Amino acid sequence: MYTPEETPKPRAVGPDNNFSVQKLEVFCSVVELGGVGRAAEALFVSQPVVSAHLKSLEKHIGAQLFVKDGRSIRLSEPGQTVYRWASDVLRSRRELDKSLESLSAGTAGSVRIAASMSAGNSLLTPVVVDFRRRYRDVDITVTNSSVEVAMETVRAGRADFCVVATDAVVDARSYEAELIGQPPFVLLAAVDDDRVPDRVGAVELAQLPFITPPGGFAIRHSQEAALARLGVKHRHVEIELGSAEAIKQAVSGGLGVALLWRVSARQELARGELREITIAGPPIRDKLYFVTRSRKRLTPVQQRLRRAITESIPDLLEA
């Protein structure tokens, strides 16, 4: 015993007056190993210690757990009920321990990801699918939206982090941002669109009919900034469409050209469904960021997925 001023010391298996998991473990050991002596040997304690635990447990439940059967003992009817319940408790305890170990190791838990449309559709999906195949106890949710919505979702705590493409400066007071990739742009045209030469400069670009994302989209700002660096201040917008898939369909239909991430059009280019137009000058690229809320502490599994994303993105962009 100890007074309120004292701190109890950890003890090995031994009798006490509490209805503890320790008592259930002793009781189940006696049942499963077939006797007090075998249980004591397995638990590295004396037989009187095991007997004391059993008596304390019987006193607590107000029933006899075992009855004599010749020279051995067997479970009483109340003992059978207690054993089924105790087995369930101990199994749940082991499962809890395993789950906590997995959480600490970063192999279980939940991750909520917000992403801009281009990043979510073109880059995150293969990384997340591969991660989920390897770690089946991880719950992952990915929500694609505009950059502004994704950032606000992170700021409000509704997502653990976001992966967004933006040319804007990220507010360092609210967010921590890491540049994890620079997706190259490619100029696309229909295979049979004779209006578009195979190579263009700034003058020709300004005269081409463009299919673009709607004004206000972050990808639209990135396109404008990339073209401005080539000297293209204004361009003719034929139509505005809200997704890369819709834009590629319009290009394939001969409506005009489009500036998209190369990774977004890789399959169509490989199948010969779209044509790449060479742009004179240095390569033009977007910026891709991994963003968390300022001072946000990621869990082990979130950190593990972050590493998977940041390590995979460069290979996906250059494949």
Buried (B, 14 or more C-beta within 10 A) or exposed (E): EEEEEEEEEEEEBEBEEEEBEBBBBBBBBBBEBEBBEBBBBEBEBEBEBBBBBBEBBBEEEEBEBBEEEEEEBEBBEBBEBBBEEBBEBBEEEEEEEEEEEBBEEBBBBBBBBBBBBBBBBBBBBEBBEEBBEEBEBBEBEBBBBBBBBBBBBBBEEEBBBBBBBBBBEBEEEEBBBEEBBBBBBBBBBBEEBEEBEEEBBBEBBBEBBBBBBEEEBBBBBBBBBBBEEBEBEEBEBBEBBEEBEBBBBBBBEBBBBBBBBBBBBBEBBEEEBBBBBEBEEEEBBBBBBBBBBEEBEBBBBBEBBBEBBBEBBEEBBEE
